[in-house]
């Protein structure tokens, strides 16, 4: 039978009780008709109460995390708690989403009270030009920042301030559609954080809204950078440096996303990135893959490619060392048994929009495969069944359309031991009934979620019955009739 729900930890329960106490006290002060108290005085007294109880900076930090992320509290309550709890001992702050009318007040509070912050994430606060001066003030005052997330709002002036003040900054998110130009990137890349930056999220995936020669400035002057995760034209930036600055240039990039890669660019990537571990090739040019020679690559994602061109690449050491492989829009047939022979160490395999997949019983099988997704890819039911029966160490399984019957599920899961399977996701399975759900629950001891049940042959009464059984048995399984598998 499946795992049981765990008992809530004492620390989580205590934190929730304390957060509820603070919120209810503030709510009573603000809204009770028979009470007329100054909220500022109440906030001071609540802070004194917390201090007397011995509240540590971590407690203030956890209270802010719980309250600011609550779906049940209105913006005014969350802002009041931010104003009350943020102090110089708090090192982590994620503001979450607020209405526009609160942006200025939130920025003022962070500037005034957030000097101890090491991690600041203001996703959900879309700072406009008239409020940017508060951001400059925050950067100047929060001198301990190690991680700063300010997507969609960065401009050259903000990068200038970061370049002047953030001596310890390691992770910077300035991604999205922004007003960044070469001027700002140059000031950042040559600023005080140039030797500490390791992650820079910049630009928008799939869009060259920032010129590759500007990104080259970051690679050239920030030697510790390991990833430009949201920039999709890194190969062009590396080639610019190689061709125009230093043909012996080396960098520490571990992740690269490149678009329209040709053979010459891929050769430069191999030459300049000896530590490369993860590579995402978006629409590589025909014939370019033959330039991919590396023993260190662990993750490969490839979009718009020919299967016949990929397989010879995997016959090299690169295939034996791969741990994660994602293939999107592959032309031709992919024989999964051959893939298992070429990439025996794969942990995760994702096949999206592949022309066709095939597998025959008795062919080579994956020995370490834990995650499998097959979406919008044609595969015969017999091939899929044989492949799943050879992959009994799966933890995560997602297939968008299956023609399995209850008898198929019974033969697969009763005759084979899926002892570690946690998530099963069949988006459209019109032949599967409540019997299949019961089989999965009984035969997979680690099962945690089953979905997408709207596409199964289940009635509302079936779902109500199963949920009742799960609740009465304290089962941790989540049945998902809507949404997506996380």
One Martini backbone bead per residue (centre of mass of N, CA, C, O) as a GRO file, in nm:
protein
  486
    1UNK     BB    1   0.103   0.032   0.011
    2UNK     BB    2   0.098   0.344   0.049
    3UNK     BB    3   0.195   0.615   0.182
    4UNK     BB    4   0.187   0.815   0.456
    5UNK     BB    5   0.114   1.075   0.625
    6UNK     BB    6   0.281   1.312   0.775
    7UNK     BB    7   0.371   1.464   1.051
    8UNK     BB    8   0.374   1.758   1.167
    9UNK     BB    9   0.596   1.957   1.267
   10UNK     BB   10   0.664   2.141   1.540
   11UNK     BB   11   0.786   2.389   1.399
   12UNK     BB   12   0.552   2.439   1.199
   13UNK     BB   13   0.327   2.468   1.408
   14UNK     BB   14   0.453   2.702   1.568
   15UNK     BB   15   0.475   2.900   1.334
   16UNK     BB   16   0.173   2.910   1.265
   17UNK     BB   17   0.077   3.010   1.540
   18UNK     BB   18   0.241   3.273   1.546
   19UNK     BB   19   0.130   3.393   1.285
   20UNK     BB   20  -0.168   3.393   1.376
   21UNK     BB   21  -0.129   3.577   1.619
   22UNK     BB   22  -0.028   3.827   1.468
   23UNK     BB   23  -0.260   3.859   1.266
   24UNK     BB   24  -0.497   3.873   1.469
   25UNK     BB   25  -0.395   4.122   1.621
   26UNK     BB   26  -0.389   4.318   1.382
   27UNK     BB   27  -0.682   4.278   1.295
   28UNK     BB   28  -0.810   4.376   1.559
   29UNK     BB   29  -0.683   4.659   1.555
   30UNK     BB   30  -0.803   4.748   1.264
   31UNK     BB   31  -1.128   4.615   1.277
   32UNK     BB   32  -1.232   4.659   1.544
   33UNK     BB   33  -1.495   4.859   1.657
   34UNK     BB   34  -1.384   4.878   1.984
   35UNK     BB   35  -1.098   4.973   1.857
   36UNK     BB   36  -0.831   5.228   1.944
   37UNK     BB   37  -0.528   5.186   1.782
   38UNK     BB   38  -0.198   5.217   1.719
   39UNK     BB   39  -0.028   5.033   1.493
   40UNK     BB   40   0.263   5.120   1.565
   41UNK     BB   41   0.249   5.040   1.863
   42UNK     BB   42   0.173   4.745   1.820
   43UNK     BB   43   0.429   4.664   1.663
   44UNK     BB   44   0.625   4.723   1.892
   45UNK     BB   45   0.498   4.526   2.099
   46UNK     BB   46   0.534   4.271   1.929
   47UNK     BB   47   0.843   4.287   1.915
   48UNK     BB   48   0.884   4.271   2.220
   49UNK     BB   49   0.752   3.996   2.253
   50UNK     BB   50   0.953   3.843   2.073
   51UNK     BB   51   1.208   3.920   2.232
   52UNK     BB   52   1.119   3.787   2.504
   53UNK     BB   53   1.104   3.495   2.357
   54UNK     BB   54   1.372   3.478   2.168
   55UNK     BB   55   1.382   3.577   1.887
   56UNK     BB   56   1.521   3.503   1.593
   57UNK     BB   57   1.609   3.575   1.278
   58UNK     BB   58   1.481   3.308   1.168
   59UNK     BB   59   1.196   3.368   1.269
   60UNK     BB   60   1.142   3.624   1.113
   61UNK     BB   61   1.195   3.495   0.839
   62UNK     BB   62   0.974   3.271   0.853
   63UNK     BB   63   0.736   3.459   0.894
   64UNK     BB   64   0.765   3.607   0.627
   65UNK     BB   65   0.736   3.364   0.443
   66UNK     BB   66   0.451   3.273   0.533
   67UNK     BB   67   0.295   3.544   0.500
   68UNK     BB   68   0.377   3.640   0.205
   69UNK     BB   69   0.271   3.344   0.078
   70UNK     BB   70  -0.016   3.390   0.137
   71UNK     BB   71  -0.352   3.336   0.005
   72UNK     BB   72  -0.535   3.465   0.263
   73UNK     BB   73  -0.395   3.738   0.259
   74UNK     BB   74  -0.390   4.054   0.239
   75UNK     BB   75  -0.192   4.311   0.144
   76UNK     BB   76  -0.201   4.477   0.408
   77UNK     BB   77  -0.115   4.254   0.602
   78UNK     BB   78   0.154   4.180   0.466
   79UNK     BB   79   0.279   4.461   0.487
   80UNK     BB   80   0.266   4.497   0.793
   81UNK     BB   81   0.453   4.253   0.851
   82UNK     BB   82   0.695   4.357   0.700
   83UNK     BB   83   0.727   4.618   0.868
   84UNK     BB   84   0.761   4.458   1.146
   85UNK     BB   85   0.986   4.212   1.074
   86UNK     BB   86   1.190   4.377   0.937
   87UNK     BB   87   1.543   4.337   0.989
   88UNK     BB   88   1.892   4.320   1.030
   89UNK     BB   89   1.868   3.991   1.073
   90UNK     BB   90   1.756   3.959   0.800
   91UNK     BB   91   1.860   3.760   0.499
   92UNK     BB   92   1.566   3.681   0.380
   93UNK     BB   93   1.370   3.797   0.080
   94UNK     BB   94   1.029   3.746  -0.041
   95UNK     BB   95   0.768   3.937  -0.157
   96UNK     BB   96   0.595   3.880  -0.378
   97UNK     BB   97   0.267   3.964  -0.459
   98UNK     BB   98   0.157   4.299  -0.546
   99UNK     BB   99   0.011   4.575  -0.567
  100UNK     BB  100   0.099   4.875  -0.698
  101UNK     BB  101   0.035   5.054  -0.436
  102UNK     BB  102   0.289   4.898  -0.274
  103UNK     BB  103   0.568   4.941  -0.396
  104UNK     BB  104   0.685   5.193  -0.257
  105UNK     BB  105   0.654   5.093   0.039
  106UNK     BB  106   0.831   4.841   0.014
  107UNK     BB  107   1.093   4.981  -0.075
  108UNK     BB  108   1.118   5.158   0.176
  109UNK     BB  109   1.145   4.928   0.383
  110UNK     BB  110   1.396   4.791   0.266
  111UNK     BB  111   1.583   5.039   0.278
  112UNK     BB  112   1.543   5.084   0.597
  113UNK     BB  113   1.550   4.743   0.705
  114UNK     BB  114   1.761   4.561   0.488
  115UNK     BB  115   2.080   4.551   0.556
  116UNK     BB  116   2.106   4.216   0.610
  117UNK     BB  117   2.074   4.123   0.334
  118UNK     BB  118   2.153   3.837   0.108
  119UNK     BB  119   1.851   3.786   0.003
  120UNK     BB  120   1.676   3.923  -0.290
  121UNK     BB  121   1.322   3.897  -0.392
  122UNK     BB  122   1.111   4.095  -0.635
  123UNK     BB  123   0.911   3.919  -0.743
  124UNK     BB  124   0.610   4.111  -0.815
  125UNK     BB  125   0.777   4.388  -0.840
  126UNK     BB  126   0.701   4.640  -1.075
  127UNK     BB  127   0.922   4.864  -1.128
  128UNK     BB  128   0.918   5.190  -1.189
  129UNK     BB  129   1.080   5.471  -1.273
  130UNK     BB  130   0.969   5.644  -1.022
  131UNK     BB  131   1.101   5.395  -0.820
  132UNK     BB  132   1.412   5.334  -0.876
  133UNK     BB  133   1.555   5.493  -0.645
  134UNK     BB  134   1.504   5.270  -0.435
  135UNK     BB  135   1.684   5.056  -0.562
  136UNK     BB  136   1.945   5.209  -0.535
  137UNK     BB  137   1.930   5.227  -0.227
  138UNK     BB  138   1.929   4.927  -0.166
  139UNK     BB  139   2.205   4.858  -0.293
  140UNK     BB  140   2.369   5.055  -0.110
  141UNK     BB  141   2.267   4.923   0.178
  142UNK     BB  142   2.295   4.613   0.074
  143UNK     BB  143   2.615   4.487   0.129
  144UNK     BB  144   2.543   4.154   0.163
  145UNK     BB  145   2.479   4.066  -0.110
  146UNK     BB  146   2.445   3.749  -0.299
  147UNK     BB  147   2.133   3.766  -0.387
  148UNK     BB  148   1.963   3.898  -0.691
  149UNK     BB  149   1.610   3.957  -0.781
  150UNK     BB  150   1.533   4.167  -1.090
  151UNK     BB  151   1.311   4.120  -1.299
  152UNK     BB  152   1.216   4.350  -1.563
  153UNK     BB  153   1.377   4.632  -1.425
  154UNK     BB  154   1.638   4.677  -1.544
  155UNK     BB  155   1.911   4.910  -1.571
  156UNK     BB  156   2.193   5.086  -1.604
  157UNK     BB  157   2.188   5.216  -1.320
  158UNK     BB  158   2.160   4.956  -1.158
  159UNK     BB  159   2.423   4.827  -1.261
  160UNK     BB  160   2.603   5.046  -1.151
  161UNK     BB  161   2.536   5.007  -0.851
  162UNK     BB  162   2.620   4.713  -0.837
  163UNK     BB  163   2.917   4.767  -0.937
  164UNK     BB  164   2.979   4.950  -0.671
  165UNK     BB  165   2.843   4.769  -0.405
  166UNK     BB  166   2.847   4.440  -0.478
  167UNK     BB  167   3.103   4.251  -0.352
  168UNK     BB  168   2.929   3.953  -0.301
  169UNK     BB  169   2.802   3.887  -0.562
  170UNK     BB  170   2.670   3.581  -0.732
  171UNK     BB  171   2.355   3.632  -0.790
  172UNK     BB  172   2.185   3.746  -1.100
  173UNK     BB  173   1.855   3.881  -1.184
  174UNK     BB  174   1.799   4.040  -1.527
  175UNK     BB  175   1.562   3.939  -1.666
  176UNK     BB  176   1.403   4.007  -1.949
  177UNK     BB  177   1.241   4.293  -2.032
  178UNK     BB  178   1.471   4.558  -2.086
  179UNK     BB  179   1.704   4.860  -2.058
  180UNK     BB  180   1.956   4.724  -2.143
  181UNK     BB  181   2.296   4.797  -2.215
  182UNK     BB  182   2.626   4.817  -2.274
  183UNK     BB  183   2.681   5.016  -2.047
  184UNK     BB  184   2.572   4.846  -1.805
  185UNK     BB  185   2.733   4.585  -1.853
  186UNK     BB  186   3.012   4.715  -1.828
  187UNK     BB  187   2.977   4.817  -1.533
  188UNK     BB  188   2.930   4.537  -1.416
  189UNK     BB  189   3.179   4.369  -1.533
  190UNK     BB  190   3.382   4.610  -1.393
  191UNK     BB  191   3.306   4.565  -1.112
  192UNK     BB  192   3.309   4.449  -0.777
  193UNK     BB  193   3.158   4.162  -0.884
  194UNK     BB  194   3.336   4.018  -1.107
  195UNK     BB  195   3.474   3.788  -0.902
  196UNK     BB  196   3.180   3.660  -0.787
  197UNK     BB  197   3.023   3.590  -1.021
  198UNK     BB  198   2.821   3.291  -1.135
  199UNK     BB  199   2.519   3.409  -1.188
  200UNK     BB  200   2.345   3.519  -1.498
  201UNK     BB  201   2.031   3.648  -1.558
  202UNK     BB  202   1.974   3.715  -1.909
  203UNK     BB  203   1.723   3.785  -2.078
  204UNK     BB  204   1.540   3.591  -2.331
  205UNK     BB  205   1.418   3.314  -2.431
  206UNK     BB  206   1.461   3.328  -2.787
  207UNK     BB  207   1.575   3.631  -2.738
  208UNK     BB  208   1.774   3.908  -2.879
  209UNK     BB  209   1.766   4.174  -2.663
  210UNK     BB  210   2.074   4.108  -2.639
  211UNK     BB  211   2.378   4.138  -2.738
  212UNK     BB  212   2.639   3.919  -2.774
  213UNK     BB  213   2.866   4.138  -2.723
  214UNK     BB  214   2.765   4.211  -2.439
  215UNK     BB  215   2.788   3.931  -2.308
  216UNK     BB  216   3.095   3.908  -2.353
  217UNK     BB  217   3.173   4.096  -2.116
  218UNK     BB  218   3.106   3.898  -1.893
  219UNK     BB  219   3.293   3.665  -1.980
  220UNK     BB  220   3.560   3.836  -1.983
  221UNK     BB  221   3.527   3.985  -1.668
  222UNK     BB  222   3.377   3.710  -1.538
  223UNK     BB  223   3.544   3.423  -1.446
  224UNK     BB  224   3.304   3.270  -1.254
  225UNK     BB  225   3.104   3.215  -1.463
  226UNK     BB  226   2.856   2.938  -1.522
  227UNK     BB  227   2.581   3.105  -1.600
  228UNK     BB  228   2.328   3.202  -1.869
  229UNK     BB  229   2.025   3.080  -1.847
  230UNK     BB  230   1.843   3.307  -2.035
  231UNK     BB  231   2.051   3.278  -2.266
  232UNK     BB  232   2.041   3.180  -2.632
  233UNK     BB  233   2.357   3.307  -2.741
  234UNK     BB  234   2.643   3.204  -2.631
  235UNK     BB  235   2.807   3.114  -2.876
  236UNK     BB  236   2.835   3.397  -3.005
  237UNK     BB  237   2.995   3.520  -2.768
  238UNK     BB  238   3.237   3.328  -2.779
  239UNK     BB  239   3.313   3.384  -3.076
  240UNK     BB  240   3.372   3.681  -3.039
  241UNK     BB  241   3.611   3.644  -2.853
  242UNK     BB  242   3.779   3.449  -3.028
  243UNK     BB  243   3.788   3.650  -3.290
  244UNK     BB  244   3.846   3.953  -3.121
  245UNK     BB  245   4.033   3.888  -2.850
  246UNK     BB  246   4.075   3.552  -2.776
  247UNK     BB  247   4.180   3.235  -2.903
  248UNK     BB  248   4.244   3.128  -2.576
  249UNK     BB  249   3.984   3.130  -2.442
  250UNK     BB  250   3.853   3.074  -2.105
  251UNK     BB  251   3.590   2.918  -1.912
  252UNK     BB  252   3.327   2.823  -1.651
  253UNK     BB  253   3.110   2.705  -1.807
  254UNK     BB  254   2.827   2.467  -1.747
  255UNK     BB  255   2.607   2.639  -1.910
  256UNK     BB  256   2.437   2.614  -2.239
  257UNK     BB  257   2.256   2.833  -2.465
  258UNK     BB  258   2.188   2.765  -2.814
  259UNK     BB  259   2.127   2.913  -3.143
  260UNK     BB  260   2.190   2.803  -3.448
  261UNK     BB  261   2.419   2.601  -3.452
  262UNK     BB  262   2.731   2.566  -3.574
  263UNK     BB  263   3.027   2.412  -3.614
  264UNK     BB  264   3.214   2.648  -3.532
  265UNK     BB  265   3.071   2.719  -3.266
  266UNK     BB  266   3.098   2.439  -3.131
  267UNK     BB  267   3.406   2.440  -3.130
  268UNK     BB  268   3.430   2.686  -2.942
  269UNK     BB  269   3.281   2.570  -2.703
  270UNK     BB  270   3.480   2.335  -2.657
  271UNK     BB  271   3.736   2.520  -2.618
  272UNK     BB  272   3.613   2.737  -2.388
  273UNK     BB  273   3.448   2.481  -2.219
  274UNK     BB  274   3.582   2.248  -2.008
  275UNK     BB  275   3.318   2.250  -1.782
  276UNK     BB  276   3.095   2.135  -1.939
  277UNK     BB  277   2.754   1.986  -1.855
  278UNK     BB  278   2.533   2.176  -2.003
  279UNK     BB  279   2.331   2.142  -2.312
  280UNK     BB  280   2.149   2.372  -2.534
  281UNK     BB  281   2.012   2.295  -2.855
  282UNK     BB  282   1.872   2.525  -3.086
  283UNK     BB  283   1.858   2.452  -3.396
  284UNK     BB  284   2.076   2.299  -3.533
  285UNK     BB  285   2.283   2.259  -3.774
  286UNK     BB  286   2.362   2.077  -4.022
  287UNK     BB  287   2.647   1.893  -3.899
  288UNK     BB  288   2.728   2.015  -3.609
  289UNK     BB  289   2.746   1.765  -3.405
  290UNK     BB  290   3.043   1.664  -3.481
  291UNK     BB  291   3.176   1.887  -3.272
  292UNK     BB  292   3.093   1.704  -3.025
  293UNK     BB  293   3.356   1.694  -2.774
  294UNK     BB  294   3.290   1.522  -2.464
  295UNK     BB  295   3.318   1.386  -2.118
  296UNK     BB  296   3.138   1.599  -1.924
  297UNK     BB  297   2.863   1.558  -2.020
  298UNK     BB  298   2.527   1.531  -1.858
  299UNK     BB  299   2.347   1.742  -2.028
  300UNK     BB  300   2.095   1.712  -2.296
  301UNK     BB  301   1.943   1.956  -2.515
  302UNK     BB  302   1.722   1.914  -2.806
  303UNK     BB  303   1.608   2.116  -3.093
  304UNK     BB  304   1.560   2.039  -3.386
  305UNK     BB  305   1.624   1.727  -3.518
  306UNK     BB  306   1.811   1.441  -3.621
  307UNK     BB  307   1.830   1.124  -3.530
  308UNK     BB  308   2.061   1.034  -3.732
  309UNK     BB  309   2.261   1.253  -3.598
  310UNK     BB  310   2.258   1.179  -3.292
  311UNK     BB  311   2.347   0.879  -3.256
  312UNK     BB  312   2.651   0.901  -3.338
  313UNK     BB  313   2.720   1.086  -3.101
  314UNK     BB  314   2.640   0.865  -2.872
  315UNK     BB  315   2.881   0.663  -2.946
  316UNK     BB  316   3.036   0.820  -2.779
  317UNK     BB  317   3.130   0.914  -2.465
  318UNK     BB  318   2.889   1.101  -2.425
  319UNK     BB  319   2.674   0.875  -2.391
  320UNK     BB  320   2.796   0.725  -2.135
  321UNK     BB  321   2.775   1.010  -1.950
  322UNK     BB  322   2.490   1.054  -1.961
  323UNK     BB  323   2.195   1.159  -1.749
  324UNK     BB  324   2.046   1.376  -1.943
  325UNK     BB  325   1.763   1.366  -2.185
  326UNK     BB  326   1.637   1.607  -2.426
  327UNK     BB  327   1.378   1.574  -2.681
  328UNK     BB  328   1.282   1.795  -2.959
  329UNK     BB  329   1.179   1.755  -3.257
  330UNK     BB  330   1.223   1.465  -3.400
  331UNK     BB  331   1.354   1.320  -3.689
  332UNK     BB  332   1.232   1.014  -3.683
  333UNK     BB  333   1.344   0.711  -3.552
  334UNK     BB  334   1.347   0.588  -3.210
  335UNK     BB  335   1.541   0.345  -3.054
  336UNK     BB  336   1.541   0.264  -2.724
  337UNK     BB  337   1.745   0.032  -2.717
  338UNK     BB  338   1.980   0.188  -2.844
  339UNK     BB  339   1.985   0.414  -2.635
  340UNK     BB  340   2.051   0.227  -2.395
  341UNK     BB  341   2.329   0.141  -2.511
  342UNK     BB  342   2.453   0.440  -2.541
  343UNK     BB  343   2.287   0.534  -2.250
  344UNK     BB  344   2.324   0.371  -1.953
  345UNK     BB  345   2.317   0.644  -1.739
  346UNK     BB  346   2.038   0.728  -1.743
  347UNK     BB  347   1.788   0.912  -1.552
  348UNK     BB  348   1.670   1.110  -1.779
  349UNK     BB  349   1.379   1.099  -2.015
  350UNK     BB  350   1.283   1.317  -2.291
  351UNK     BB  351   0.996   1.297  -2.526
  352UNK     BB  352   0.926   1.546  -2.775
  353UNK     BB  353   0.802   1.530  -3.077
  354UNK     BB  354   0.851   1.252  -3.198
  355UNK     BB  355   0.784   1.082  -3.464
  356UNK     BB  356   0.918   0.800  -3.343
  357UNK     BB  357   0.881   0.509  -3.132
  358UNK     BB  358   1.076   0.217  -3.022
  359UNK     BB  359   1.027  -0.130  -2.889
  360UNK     BB  360   1.176  -0.443  -2.789
  361UNK     BB  361   1.174  -0.723  -2.652
  362UNK     BB  362   1.514  -0.778  -2.531
  363UNK     BB  363   1.634  -0.528  -2.530
  364UNK     BB  364   1.793  -0.290  -2.422
  365UNK     BB  365   1.830  -0.146  -2.091
  366UNK     BB  366   1.783   0.057  -1.838
  367UNK     BB  367   1.951   0.085  -1.513
  368UNK     BB  368   1.885   0.419  -1.406
  369UNK     BB  369   1.599   0.496  -1.465
  370UNK     BB  370   1.365   0.755  -1.323
  371UNK     BB  371   1.278   0.942  -1.576
  372UNK     BB  372   0.966   0.966  -1.784
  373UNK     BB  373   0.886   1.134  -2.099
  374UNK     BB  374   0.592   1.116  -2.328
  375UNK     BB  375   0.525   1.361  -2.581
  376UNK     BB  376   0.396   1.375  -2.885
  377UNK     BB  377   0.470   1.057  -2.942
  378UNK     BB  378   0.495   0.793  -3.141
  379UNK     BB  379   0.366   0.477  -2.996
  380UNK     BB  380   0.326   0.168  -2.943
  381UNK     BB  381   0.177  -0.015  -2.708
  382UNK     BB  382   0.376  -0.254  -2.711
  383UNK     BB  383   0.632  -0.081  -2.676
  384UNK     BB  384   0.556   0.066  -2.415
  385UNK     BB  385   0.514  -0.183  -2.243
  386UNK     BB  386   0.798  -0.307  -2.276
  387UNK     BB  387   0.955  -0.063  -2.167
  388UNK     BB  388   0.827  -0.046  -1.883
  389UNK     BB  389   0.902  -0.344  -1.800
  390UNK     BB  390   1.224  -0.251  -1.824
  391UNK     BB  391   1.151   0.011  -1.607
  392UNK     BB  392   1.133  -0.049  -1.268
  393UNK     BB  393   1.305   0.226  -1.156
  394UNK     BB  394   1.092   0.421  -1.164
  395UNK     BB  395   0.962   0.744  -1.040
  396UNK     BB  396   0.882   0.886  -1.322
  397UNK     BB  397   0.564   0.902  -1.513
  398UNK     BB  398   0.496   1.035  -1.854
  399UNK     BB  399   0.197   1.013  -2.062
  400UNK     BB  400  -0.034   1.151  -2.265
  401UNK     BB  401  -0.100   0.878  -2.447
  402UNK     BB  402  -0.307   0.588  -2.381
  403UNK     BB  403  -0.425   0.231  -2.455
  404UNK     BB  404  -0.473   0.119  -2.196
  405UNK     BB  405  -0.583  -0.126  -1.988
  406UNK     BB  406  -0.652  -0.281  -1.704
  407UNK     BB  407  -0.498  -0.537  -1.793
  408UNK     BB  408  -0.231  -0.398  -1.849
  409UNK     BB  409  -0.182  -0.286  -1.567
  410UNK     BB  410  -0.185  -0.559  -1.428
  411UNK     BB  411   0.051  -0.694  -1.584
  412UNK     BB  412   0.267  -0.481  -1.513
  413UNK     BB  413   0.217  -0.428  -1.181
  414UNK     BB  414   0.196  -0.740  -1.087
  415UNK     BB  415   0.460  -0.866  -1.250
  416UNK     BB  416   0.606  -0.599  -1.162
  417UNK     BB  417   0.854  -0.410  -0.971
  418UNK     BB  418   0.747  -0.083  -0.863
  419UNK     BB  419   0.908   0.023  -0.581
  420UNK     BB  420   0.973   0.361  -0.668
  421UNK     BB  421   0.713   0.472  -0.763
  422UNK     BB  422   0.559   0.808  -0.750
  423UNK     BB  423   0.472   0.902  -1.054
  424UNK     BB  424   0.161   0.915  -1.246
  425UNK     BB  425   0.105   1.024  -1.605
  426UNK     BB  426  -0.211   1.026  -1.775
  427UNK     BB  427  -0.382   1.229  -1.973
  428UNK     BB  428  -0.487   0.996  -2.189
  429UNK     BB  429  -0.713   0.723  -2.060
  430UNK     BB  430  -1.008   0.586  -2.166
  431UNK     BB  431  -0.966   0.270  -2.043
  432UNK     BB  432  -0.935   0.371  -1.757
  433UNK     BB  433  -1.012   0.285  -1.427
  434UNK     BB  434  -1.048   0.237  -1.095
  435UNK     BB  435  -0.880  -0.023  -1.105
  436UNK     BB  436  -0.606   0.109  -1.175
  437UNK     BB  437  -0.578   0.280  -0.925
  438UNK     BB  438  -0.576   0.041  -0.725
  439UNK     BB  439  -0.328  -0.101  -0.840
  440UNK     BB  440  -0.126   0.127  -0.794
  441UNK     BB  441  -0.170   0.151  -0.486
  442UNK     BB  442  -0.095  -0.159  -0.420
  443UNK     BB  443   0.196  -0.187  -0.604
  444UNK     BB  444   0.305   0.117  -0.503
  445UNK     BB  445   0.466   0.212  -0.216
  446UNK     BB  446   0.568   0.523  -0.331
  447UNK     BB  447   0.315   0.656  -0.405
  448UNK     BB  448   0.193   1.011  -0.465
  449UNK     BB  449   0.081   1.034  -0.778
  450UNK     BB  450  -0.221   1.079  -0.989
  451UNK     BB  451  -0.251   1.136  -1.348
  452UNK     BB  452  -0.497   1.276  -1.550
  453UNK     BB  453  -0.823   1.197  -1.458
  454UNK     BB  454  -0.997   1.335  -1.684
  455UNK     BB  455  -0.876   1.110  -1.906
  456UNK     BB  456  -1.044   0.905  -1.764
  457UNK     BB  457  -1.273   0.637  -1.666
  458UNK     BB  458  -1.424   0.854  -1.451
  459UNK     BB  459  -1.624   0.925  -1.193
  460UNK     BB  460  -1.713   1.120  -0.935
  461UNK     BB  461  -1.767   0.872  -0.754
  462UNK     BB  462  -1.495   0.740  -0.782
  463UNK     BB  463  -1.329   0.972  -0.662
  464UNK     BB  464  -1.475   0.988  -0.390
  465UNK     BB  465  -1.407   0.702  -0.300
  466UNK     BB  466  -1.097   0.718  -0.312
  467UNK     BB  467  -1.063   0.962  -0.124
  468UNK     BB  468  -1.190   0.825   0.119
  469UNK     BB  469  -0.981   0.598   0.142
  470UNK     BB  470  -0.731   0.780   0.174
  471UNK     BB  471  -0.825   0.930   0.427
  472UNK     BB  472  -0.879   0.681   0.612
  473UNK     BB  473  -0.563   0.582   0.550
  474UNK     BB  474  -0.356   0.824   0.539
  475UNK     BB  475  -0.284   0.895   0.253
  476UNK     BB  476  -0.041   1.065   0.028
  477UNK     BB  477  -0.204   1.059  -0.216
  478UNK     BB  478  -0.246   1.236  -0.528
  479UNK     BB  479  -0.529   1.337  -0.703
  480UNK     BB  480  -0.539   1.457  -1.053
  481UNK     BB  481  -0.784   1.628  -1.246
  482UNK     BB  482  -0.596   1.886  -1.255
  483UNK     BB  483  -0.338   2.004  -1.432
  484UNK     BB  484   0.008   1.962  -1.340
  485UNK     BB  485   0.300   1.814  -1.318
  486UNK     BB  486   0.565   1.894  -1.093
   0.00000   0.00000   0.00000
